[in-house]
Amino acid sequence: MKYQNYKTIVFTGGGTGGHVFPGIAVAEKLLLDKDKTSFNVAWIGSNSGMEREILNRYNISFHSIPAGKFRRYFSIKNFIDIFKIIAGFIVSIFLLKKLKADILFSKGGFVTVPPVIAAKLLKIPVISHESDLDPGLATRINGRFSKKILFAYKETLEHWENKKTNQTLLVTGNPVRSEIMSVEILRSKEKIRKQYNISDDRKIILVLGGSQGALEINNMIKEIIYDLTKNYFIIHQMGEFSYKKSEINNYITTALFHEEFPEILAAADIVVSRAGAGTLWENGILGKPSILIPLGFGSSRGDQVRNANFFGKNSAAIVLKDDDTGALNLLLEIDNLLNNKKKLNKLEENVKLLCNRNSADQIVNIIYKEIGYINEYSSI
Protein backbone atom coordinates (compact mmCIF):
# COMPACT_ATOMS: atom_id res chain seq x y z
CA MET A 1 0.00 0.00 0.00
CA LYS A 2 1.36 3.42 -0.98
CA TYR A 3 0.50 6.67 0.77
CA GLN A 4 0.63 10.14 -0.70
CA ASN A 5 0.68 12.25 2.48
CA TYR A 6 -0.59 12.67 6.01
CA LYS A 7 -4.40 12.52 6.28
CA THR A 8 -7.05 13.05 8.97
CA ILE A 9 -10.10 10.81 9.04
CA VAL A 10 -12.98 12.10 11.16
CA PHE A 11 -15.90 9.94 12.28
CA THR A 12 -19.28 11.12 13.51
CA GLY A 13 -22.10 9.17 15.11
CA GLY A 14 -23.86 8.74 18.41
CA GLY A 15 -26.97 8.47 20.50
CA THR A 16 -26.91 4.68 20.82
CA GLY A 17 -24.32 1.93 20.72
CA GLY A 18 -25.70 0.96 17.32
CA HIS A 19 -24.43 4.27 15.94
CA VAL A 20 -21.05 3.99 17.65
CA PHE A 21 -19.77 0.39 17.66
CA PRO A 22 -19.91 -0.11 13.85
CA GLY A 23 -17.90 3.10 13.43
CA ILE A 24 -15.42 1.86 16.00
CA ALA A 25 -15.02 -1.33 13.96
CA VAL A 26 -13.90 0.75 10.99
CA ALA A 27 -11.67 3.00 13.11
CA GLU A 28 -10.01 -0.08 14.61
CA LYS A 29 -9.10 -1.33 11.15
CA LEU A 30 -7.54 2.02 10.33
CA LEU A 31 -5.60 2.18 13.58
CA LEU A 32 -4.28 -1.34 13.11
CA ASP A 33 -2.76 -0.38 9.78
CA LYS A 34 1.00 -0.90 9.77
CA ASP A 35 1.55 2.67 8.64
CA LYS A 36 -0.97 4.20 11.05
CA THR A 37 1.42 7.07 11.84
CA SER A 38 0.61 8.45 8.41
CA PHE A 39 -2.91 9.49 9.42
CA ASN A 40 -4.98 10.64 12.36
CA VAL A 41 -8.42 9.43 13.53
CA ALA A 42 -10.90 11.55 15.48
CA TRP A 43 -14.59 11.36 16.41
CA ILE A 44 -17.31 14.02 16.65
CA GLY A 45 -20.26 13.17 18.91
CA SER A 46 -22.80 14.78 21.18
CA ASN A 47 -21.87 16.44 24.44
CA SER A 48 -24.55 14.49 26.30
CA GLY A 49 -24.52 11.05 24.65
CA MET A 50 -23.02 7.72 25.58
CA GLU A 51 -20.41 7.83 22.82
CA ARG A 52 -17.78 9.69 24.87
CA GLU A 53 -17.59 6.92 27.45
CA ILE A 54 -17.48 4.20 24.79
CA LEU A 55 -14.77 5.90 22.75
CA ASN A 56 -12.59 6.49 25.80
CA ARG A 57 -12.22 2.70 26.02
CA TYR A 58 -10.78 2.64 22.51
CA ASN A 59 -8.38 5.60 22.88
CA ILE A 60 -10.02 7.47 20.00
CA SER A 61 -9.85 11.26 20.18
CA PHE A 62 -13.36 12.55 20.98
CA HIS A 63 -14.77 16.01 20.29
CA SER A 64 -18.28 17.02 21.34
CA ILE A 65 -20.82 19.34 19.78
CA PRO A 66 -24.29 20.53 20.89
CA ALA A 67 -26.86 18.13 19.46
CA GLY A 68 -30.56 18.57 18.75
CA LYS A 69 -32.98 15.83 17.81
CA PHE A 70 -35.40 15.64 14.89
CA ARG A 71 -38.80 14.59 16.27
CA ARG A 72 -41.73 13.65 14.07
CA TYR A 73 -44.30 14.80 16.60
CA PHE A 74 -45.14 18.12 18.22
CA SER A 75 -42.91 19.02 21.14
CA ILE A 76 -41.57 22.27 22.55
CA LYS A 77 -38.19 20.53 22.48
CA ASN A 78 -38.26 20.73 18.68
CA PHE A 79 -38.11 24.51 18.94
CA ILE A 80 -35.33 24.44 21.52
CA ASP A 81 -33.34 21.88 19.56
CA ILE A 82 -33.28 24.07 16.45
CA PHE A 83 -30.80 26.28 18.29
CA LYS A 84 -28.77 23.25 19.39
CA ILE A 85 -28.57 22.07 15.77
CA ILE A 86 -27.42 25.51 14.61
CA ALA A 87 -24.84 25.60 17.40
CA GLY A 88 -23.71 22.08 16.48
CA PHE A 89 -23.26 23.19 12.88
CA ILE A 90 -21.11 26.18 13.88
CA VAL A 91 -18.98 24.13 16.28
CA SER A 92 -18.58 21.43 13.60
CA ILE A 93 -17.14 23.96 11.15
CA PHE A 94 -14.51 25.02 13.67
CA LEU A 95 -13.73 21.41 14.65
CA LEU A 96 -13.34 20.16 11.10
CA LYS A 97 -11.03 23.07 10.33
CA LYS A 98 -9.06 22.56 13.54
CA LEU A 99 -8.70 18.83 12.89
CA LYS A 100 -7.79 19.51 9.23
CA ALA A 101 -10.24 16.79 8.22
CA ASP A 102 -9.67 15.17 4.84
CA ILE A 103 -12.83 13.06 5.01
CA LEU A 104 -15.87 12.63 7.25
CA PHE A 105 -17.36 9.18 7.87
CA SER A 106 -20.92 9.38 9.23
CA LYS A 107 -22.32 6.41 11.10
CA GLY A 108 -25.76 7.80 11.86
CA GLY A 109 -27.80 9.36 14.62
CA PHE A 110 -29.15 12.88 14.89
CA VAL A 111 -25.76 14.22 16.05
CA THR A 112 -24.27 13.55 12.59
CA VAL A 113 -26.35 16.04 10.61
CA PRO A 114 -24.50 19.27 11.60
CA PRO A 115 -21.00 17.81 10.95
CA VAL A 116 -22.11 16.37 7.60
CA ILE A 117 -23.56 19.67 6.41
CA ALA A 118 -20.51 21.52 7.72
CA ALA A 119 -18.21 19.13 5.84
CA LYS A 120 -20.13 19.70 2.63
CA LEU A 121 -19.80 23.47 3.08
CA LEU A 122 -16.05 23.05 3.62
CA LYS A 123 -15.79 20.79 0.56
CA ILE A 124 -14.71 17.82 2.68
CA PRO A 125 -15.96 14.55 1.14
CA VAL A 126 -18.55 12.69 3.23
CA ILE A 127 -19.18 8.96 3.30
CA SER A 128 -22.39 7.92 5.10
CA HIS A 129 -23.19 4.40 6.27
CA GLU A 130 -26.67 3.07 7.04
CA SER A 131 -26.96 -0.04 9.21
CA ASP A 132 -30.71 -0.60 9.07
CA LEU A 133 -32.76 -2.10 6.28
CA ASP A 134 -34.85 1.08 6.32
CA PRO A 135 -32.74 4.29 6.34
CA GLY A 136 -33.39 6.69 9.19
CA LEU A 137 -34.15 10.38 8.88
CA ALA A 138 -30.56 11.39 9.63
CA THR A 139 -29.25 9.20 6.80
CA ARG A 140 -31.85 10.54 4.38
CA ILE A 141 -30.78 14.09 5.22
CA ASN A 142 -27.08 13.27 5.20
CA GLY A 143 -27.43 11.45 1.90
CA ARG A 144 -28.03 14.77 0.15
CA PHE A 145 -24.60 15.97 1.29
CA SER A 146 -22.64 12.71 0.94
CA LYS A 147 -20.37 11.69 -1.89
CA LYS A 148 -20.85 8.01 -1.17
CA ILE A 149 -23.59 6.17 0.72
CA LEU A 150 -22.95 2.68 2.05
CA PHE A 151 -25.70 0.20 2.92
CA ALA A 152 -25.84 -3.03 4.87
CA TYR A 153 -28.34 -4.65 2.51
CA LYS A 154 -28.73 -4.70 -1.26
CA GLU A 155 -32.48 -4.28 -0.78
CA THR A 156 -31.87 -0.86 0.77
CA LEU A 157 -29.61 0.19 -2.10
CA GLU A 158 -32.20 -0.89 -4.66
CA HIS A 159 -34.83 1.25 -2.95
CA TRP A 160 -32.46 4.22 -2.78
CA GLU A 161 -31.53 3.87 -6.46
CA ASN A 162 -35.14 4.57 -7.39
CA LYS A 163 -34.61 8.14 -6.17
CA LYS A 164 -32.07 8.73 -8.96
CA THR A 165 -29.44 10.37 -6.76
CA ASN A 166 -25.97 11.37 -7.95
CA GLN A 167 -24.07 9.72 -5.12
CA THR A 168 -22.05 6.52 -5.39
CA LEU A 169 -24.06 3.74 -3.72
CA LEU A 170 -22.41 0.60 -2.37
CA VAL A 171 -23.40 -2.43 -0.28
CA THR A 172 -20.85 -3.28 2.41
CA GLY A 173 -22.77 -4.98 5.20
CA ASN A 174 -22.41 -3.82 8.79
CA PRO A 175 -18.93 -3.55 10.35
CA VAL A 176 -18.47 -5.43 13.64
CA ARG A 177 -15.91 -4.76 16.37
CA SER A 178 -12.71 -6.80 16.31
CA GLU A 179 -13.37 -8.33 19.75
CA ILE A 180 -16.56 -9.90 18.36
CA MET A 181 -14.89 -10.98 15.12
CA SER A 182 -11.94 -12.64 16.83
CA VAL A 183 -13.58 -14.25 19.86
CA GLU A 184 -12.98 -18.00 20.15
CA ILE A 185 -16.36 -19.64 20.65
CA LEU A 186 -15.30 -22.94 22.21
CA ARG A 187 -12.83 -21.34 24.60
CA SER A 188 -15.42 -18.71 25.56
CA LYS A 189 -18.03 -21.35 26.31
CA GLU A 190 -15.64 -23.14 28.62
CA LYS A 191 -14.60 -19.91 30.33
CA ILE A 192 -18.13 -18.59 30.91
CA ARG A 193 -19.42 -21.92 32.17
CA LYS A 194 -16.55 -22.13 34.62
CA GLN A 195 -16.85 -18.46 35.65
CA TYR A 196 -20.56 -18.75 36.51
CA ASN A 197 -20.49 -22.40 37.56
CA ILE A 198 -22.92 -23.45 34.82
CA SER A 199 -23.43 -27.19 34.51
CA ASP A 200 -22.85 -28.77 31.10
CA ASP A 201 -26.47 -29.89 30.78
CA ARG A 202 -27.86 -26.34 30.99
CA LYS A 203 -28.27 -24.26 27.86
CA ILE A 204 -27.32 -20.59 28.17
CA ILE A 205 -29.85 -17.92 27.19
CA LEU A 206 -28.51 -14.41 26.69
CA VAL A 207 -31.15 -11.70 27.06
CA LEU A 208 -30.22 -8.26 25.72
CA GLY A 209 -32.35 -5.38 26.95
CA GLY A 210 -30.29 -2.75 25.18
CA SER A 211 -28.04 -0.03 26.57
CA GLN A 212 -30.98 1.93 27.97
CA GLY A 213 -33.15 -1.05 28.78
CA ALA A 214 -36.05 -2.77 27.05
CA LEU A 215 -38.87 -2.69 29.58
CA GLU A 216 -41.07 -5.03 27.54
CA ILE A 217 -38.42 -7.74 27.38
CA ASN A 218 -37.39 -7.24 31.01
CA ASN A 219 -40.99 -7.62 32.19
CA MET A 220 -41.53 -10.78 30.13
CA ILE A 221 -38.38 -12.36 31.54
CA LYS A 222 -39.48 -11.40 35.06
CA GLU A 223 -42.81 -13.16 34.51
CA ILE A 224 -41.29 -16.45 33.36
CA ILE A 225 -37.91 -16.44 35.10
CA TYR A 226 -38.70 -19.30 37.48
CA ASP A 227 -39.86 -21.46 34.57
CA LEU A 228 -36.71 -20.61 32.62
CA THR A 229 -34.29 -21.29 35.46
CA LYS A 230 -35.64 -24.81 35.96
CA ASN A 231 -33.82 -25.90 32.83
CA TYR A 232 -31.63 -23.04 31.58
CA PHE A 233 -29.05 -20.51 32.74
CA ILE A 234 -30.06 -16.92 32.02
CA ILE A 235 -27.62 -14.01 31.54
CA HIS A 236 -29.61 -10.78 31.29
CA GLN A 237 -28.45 -7.30 30.32
CA MET A 238 -31.26 -5.17 31.71
CA GLY A 239 -30.10 -1.68 30.77
CA GLU A 240 -28.97 1.13 33.04
CA PHE A 241 -32.47 2.36 33.84
CA SER A 242 -33.98 -1.05 34.60
CA TYR A 243 -31.20 -2.89 36.39
CA LYS A 244 -31.99 -4.98 39.45
CA LYS A 245 -29.56 -7.43 40.98
CA SER A 246 -30.70 -11.03 40.71
CA GLU A 247 -31.15 -13.17 43.80
CA ILE A 248 -32.38 -16.16 41.80
CA ASN A 249 -30.31 -19.26 41.09
CA ASN A 250 -29.25 -19.76 37.45
CA TYR A 251 -30.02 -16.12 36.68
CA ILE A 252 -27.52 -13.28 36.62
CA THR A 253 -28.24 -9.70 35.68
CA THR A 254 -26.16 -6.70 34.71
CA ALA A 255 -26.88 -3.12 33.71
CA LEU A 256 -24.46 -3.15 30.79
CA PHE A 257 -21.83 -5.49 29.42
CA HIS A 258 -18.40 -4.12 28.67
CA GLU A 259 -15.21 -6.02 27.87
CA GLU A 260 -16.82 -9.33 28.86
CA PHE A 261 -19.59 -9.12 26.25
CA PRO A 262 -17.91 -10.93 23.31
CA GLU A 263 -17.21 -14.04 25.37
CA ILE A 264 -20.71 -14.07 26.87
CA LEU A 265 -22.24 -13.74 23.41
CA ALA A 266 -20.00 -16.51 22.11
CA ALA A 267 -21.01 -18.77 25.01
CA ALA A 268 -24.76 -18.28 24.55
CA ASP A 269 -26.84 -21.01 22.96
CA ILE A 270 -29.55 -18.55 21.93
CA VAL A 271 -30.10 -14.80 22.20
CA VAL A 272 -33.34 -12.99 23.06
CA SER A 273 -33.12 -9.36 22.01
CA ARG A 274 -34.46 -6.34 20.21
CA ALA A 275 -33.71 -6.04 16.50
CA GLY A 276 -31.25 -3.17 16.31
CA ALA A 277 -28.93 -3.46 13.32
CA GLY A 278 -25.74 -3.79 15.37
CA THR A 279 -27.16 -6.52 17.59
CA LEU A 280 -28.42 -8.49 14.59
CA TRP A 281 -25.04 -8.33 12.88
CA GLU A 282 -23.03 -9.27 15.98
CA ASN A 283 -25.34 -12.25 16.54
CA GLY A 284 -24.96 -13.16 12.89
CA ILE A 285 -21.17 -13.03 12.81
CA LEU A 286 -21.09 -15.62 15.61
CA GLY A 287 -24.00 -17.60 14.16
CA LYS A 288 -26.26 -17.16 17.17
CA PRO A 289 -29.86 -18.37 16.85
CA SER A 290 -32.05 -15.56 18.12
CA ILE A 291 -35.58 -14.71 19.14
CA LEU A 292 -36.27 -11.12 18.18
CA ILE A 293 -38.75 -8.82 19.90
CA PRO A 294 -38.48 -5.64 17.84
CA LEU A 295 -39.29 -2.20 19.15
CA GLY A 296 -42.64 -1.45 17.54
CA PHE A 297 -44.06 1.48 15.60
CA GLY A 298 -45.58 3.00 18.71
CA SER A 299 -42.15 3.53 20.24
CA SER A 300 -39.98 4.05 17.15
CA ARG A 301 -40.03 4.70 13.41
CA GLY A 302 -40.41 0.96 12.83
CA ASP A 303 -36.85 0.23 11.71
CA GLN A 304 -36.50 -2.69 14.12
CA VAL A 305 -39.72 -4.26 12.87
CA ARG A 306 -38.44 -4.15 9.30
CA ASN A 307 -35.00 -5.42 10.35
CA ALA A 308 -36.57 -8.32 12.24
CA ASN A 309 -39.01 -9.20 9.45
CA PHE A 310 -36.12 -9.32 6.97
CA PHE A 311 -34.22 -11.81 9.15
CA GLY A 312 -37.40 -13.76 9.81
CA LYS A 313 -38.25 -13.95 6.08
CA ASN A 314 -34.77 -15.36 5.45
CA SER A 315 -35.19 -17.96 8.21
CA ALA A 316 -32.29 -16.35 10.07
CA ALA A 317 -34.20 -15.59 13.30
CA ILE A 318 -37.49 -16.18 15.07
CA VAL A 319 -39.58 -13.04 15.31
CA LEU A 320 -42.22 -12.35 17.95
CA LYS A 321 -44.66 -9.83 16.53
CA ASP A 322 -47.02 -7.61 18.50
CA ASP A 323 -49.69 -10.29 18.86
CA ASP A 324 -47.15 -12.86 20.01
CA THR A 325 -45.13 -10.93 22.55
CA GLY A 326 -46.66 -12.30 25.73
CA ALA A 327 -44.35 -13.90 28.27
CA LEU A 328 -45.87 -17.36 27.84
CA ASN A 329 -45.40 -17.18 24.08
CA LEU A 330 -41.77 -16.27 24.63
CA LEU A 331 -41.32 -19.22 26.99
CA LEU A 332 -42.90 -21.53 24.42
CA GLU A 333 -40.62 -20.27 21.63
CA ILE A 334 -37.54 -20.67 23.83
CA ASP A 335 -38.46 -24.24 24.76
CA ASN A 336 -39.32 -25.17 21.18
CA LEU A 337 -36.07 -23.74 19.83
CA LEU A 338 -33.71 -25.16 22.44
CA ASN A 339 -35.23 -28.61 22.03
CA ASN A 340 -34.96 -28.61 18.24
CA LYS A 341 -31.34 -29.09 17.21
CA LYS A 342 -32.21 -29.12 13.51
CA LYS A 343 -33.88 -25.72 13.77
CA LEU A 344 -31.00 -24.30 15.82
CA ASN A 345 -28.50 -25.42 13.18
CA LYS A 346 -30.62 -23.98 10.37
CA LEU A 347 -30.88 -20.58 12.06
CA GLU A 348 -27.12 -20.59 12.64
CA GLU A 349 -26.38 -21.36 8.99
CA ASN A 350 -28.82 -18.80 7.61
CA VAL A 351 -27.81 -15.91 9.85
CA LYS A 352 -24.16 -16.42 8.95
CA LEU A 353 -25.10 -16.20 5.28
CA LEU A 354 -26.82 -12.84 5.82
CA CYS A 355 -23.96 -11.22 7.75
CA ASN A 356 -20.65 -10.94 5.88
CA ARG A 357 -17.47 -10.74 7.94
CA ASN A 358 -15.43 -8.36 5.77
CA SER A 359 -17.56 -5.22 6.00
CA ALA A 360 -15.00 -3.17 7.93
CA ASP A 361 -12.28 -4.10 5.44
CA GLN A 362 -14.46 -3.00 2.53
CA ILE A 363 -15.25 0.32 4.17
CA VAL A 364 -11.60 1.01 5.01
CA ASN A 365 -10.67 0.44 1.36
CA ILE A 366 -13.41 2.84 0.28
CA ILE A 367 -12.07 5.48 2.68
CA TYR A 368 -8.49 4.89 1.52
CA LYS A 369 -9.43 5.38 -2.11
CA GLU A 370 -11.34 8.56 -1.33
CA ILE A 371 -8.44 10.20 0.48
CA GLY A 372 -5.77 9.09 -1.96
CA TYR A 373 -4.35 6.09 -0.14
CA ILE A 374 -3.80 3.59 -2.95
CA ASN A 375 -4.55 -0.01 -2.07
CA GLU A 376 -3.30 -2.03 -5.00
CA TYR A 377 -5.08 -5.15 -3.73
CA SER A 378 -8.51 -3.57 -3.36
CA SER A 379 -11.21 -4.77 -5.72
CA ILE A 380 -13.68 -2.04 -4.74
Secondary structure, DSSP 8 states (H G I E B T S, - for coil): -B--S-EEEEEE--SSGGGTHHHHHHHHHHHTSTTGGGEEEEEEEESSSSHHHHHHTTT-EEEEE------SS--HHHHHHHHHHHHHHHHHHHHHHHHT-SEEEE--SGGGHHHHHHHHHTT--EEEEE-SSS--HHHHHHHTT-SEEEES-HHHHHHHHTT--SSEEEE------HHHHT--HHHHHHHHHHHTT--TTSEEEEEE--SS--HHHHHHHHHHHHHHTTTEEEEEE--TTT-----STTEEEES---TTHHHHHHH-SEEEE---HHHHHHHHHTT--EEE----TTTSSSHHHHHHHHHHHTTSSEE--GGG-SHHHHHHHHHHHHT-HHHHHHHHHHHHHHS-S-HHHHHHHHHHHHHT-B-TT---
